[in-house]
Amino acid sequence: MMKKELIVKTPEELAACKKAQKDYCKENKEPHFAPENGICWKCNRNIYQNYDRGNVITDGVTLESASKHLITDCPHCHRSYCD
């Protein structure tokens, strides 16, 4: 089985993801649980960035997902932001 390719997002792409989640929450009157700076306070990874963790690539929250869904946990360490 081939290893998935790591795709690193640019600072502009990361900023767009943060803005998309903020806008989603405002437009849908949802609480903004995701860290505003994008950095998980448990694992210190950017929730919107992809990471190579040795034998596995973890995907961050995509721009599409940030603009359509409420983010409630870290995609890397799975820490809940709403408990």
DADA-V756241 format. One line per field, one symbol per residue. ss: DSSP state (h for helix, s for strand, l for the rest). phi: phi as a letter, one per 20 degrees, with the letter a starting at -180 (. if undefined). A space follows every 10 residues. Layout:
# DADA-V756241
ss=???
phi=???
This chain:
# DADA-V756241
ss=llllllllll hhhhhhhhhh hhhhhhhlll llllllllsl lllllsllll ssllllssll llhhhhhhll llslllllls lll
phi=.fffffdeef gfffffffff fffgfffdld feefgfenef fedmdffeee cednebddee fegfffeccf ecbffedmff dcd
